[in-house]
């Protein structure tokens, strides 16, 4: 994201704004994070790379994450454990 340090938010695309927000959230090296659809604003090509880089960083830092996603592939790729909820109720739990 080099070169965006002087840019105003309205000058960035939605994907750029999302990447900046993700970088800002990871910068202080939190021990726990809640991520709500963190990659939804990214196109498919960019999503895979950012998701893989983020996952590697989170594992390296030992950060615990509760991630909400509506993408089954994303859940399978990212999760150690998966909980499926429907109408606010847990309908399935799976430990990988």
C-alpha positions in Angstrom: 0.0 0.0 0.0 3.0 2.2 -0.4 2.2 5.5 -2.1 -1.2 5.9 -0.4 0.0 7.6 2.7 -1.1 11.1 1.5 -4.3 9.9 -0.2 -7.7 10.9 1.2 -10.3 8.1 1.7 -12.5 9.5 -1.1 -9.6 9.1 -3.5 -9.3 5.4 -2.9 -11.3 2.6 -4.5 -13.4 0.4 -2.2 -10.8 -2.4 -2.4 -8.0 0.0 -1.5 -10.0 1.3 1.4 -10.6 -2.2 2.6 -6.9 -3.1 2.4 -5.9 0.0 4.3 -8.5 -0.8 7.0 -7.1 -4.4 7.3 -3.5 -3.2 7.5 -4.5 -0.6 10.2 -6.3 -3.3 12.2 -3.3 -5.7 12.0 -0.6 -3.1 12.6 -0.8 -3.1 16.5 -0.5 -6.9 16.5 -3.7 -7.7 18.4 -4.0 -11.0 20.2 -7.7 -11.3 19.3 -9.6 -10.0 16.3 -13.2 -10.0 15.1 -13.3 -9.9 11.3 -16.7 -9.3 9.6 -16.5 -10.1 5.9 -12.9 -8.8 5.7 -12.3 -9.7 2.0 -15.8 -9.1 0.6 -14.9 -5.8 -1.1 -12.0 -7.3 -3.0 -12.1 -8.8 -6.5 -11.4 -12.5 -6.8 -7.8 -12.1 -8.0 -6.9 -9.8 -5.2 -8.9 -11.6 -2.6 -6.9 -14.8 -2.7 -3.6 -13.1 -2.3 -4.7 -10.8 0.5 -6.5 -13.6 2.3 -3.5 -15.9 2.1 -1.1 -13.1 3.3 -3.5 -12.2 6.1 -3.8 -15.8 7.2 0.0 -16.2 7.3 0.4 -13.1 9.3 -2.3 -14.0 11.8 -0.8 -17.5 12.3 2.7 -16.0 12.7 1.5 -13.6 15.3 -0.6 -16.2 17.1 -3.7 -14.0 16.8 -7.1 -15.6 17.6 -9.7 -14.6 15.1 -13.5 -14.9 15.0 -14.4 -14.3 11.3 -17.8 -13.9 9.9 -18.2 -14.9 6.2 -20.9 -16.0 3.9 -18.4 -17.7 1.6 -18.1 -21.4 2.3 -14.7 -21.7 0.4 -13.3 -18.8 2.4 -14.4 -20.4 5.7 -12.8 -23.8 4.7 -9.6 -22.1 3.7 -9.2 -19.9 6.8 -10.8 -21.8 9.7 -9.5 -24.2 12.3 -13.1 -24.5 13.5 -16.4 -23.8 11.6 -19.8 -23.0 13.1 -22.7 -22.7 10.8 -25.5 -20.4 12.0 -29.0 -20.0 10.6 -31.5 -17.4 12.0 -29.2 -16.8 14.9 -29.0 -20.4 15.9 -26.0 -22.8 15.7 -27.0 -25.6 13.3 -23.6 -27.2 12.8 -20.2 -27.3 14.4 -17.1 -28.8 12.8 -13.5 -28.9 14.1 -11.0 -29.4 11.3 
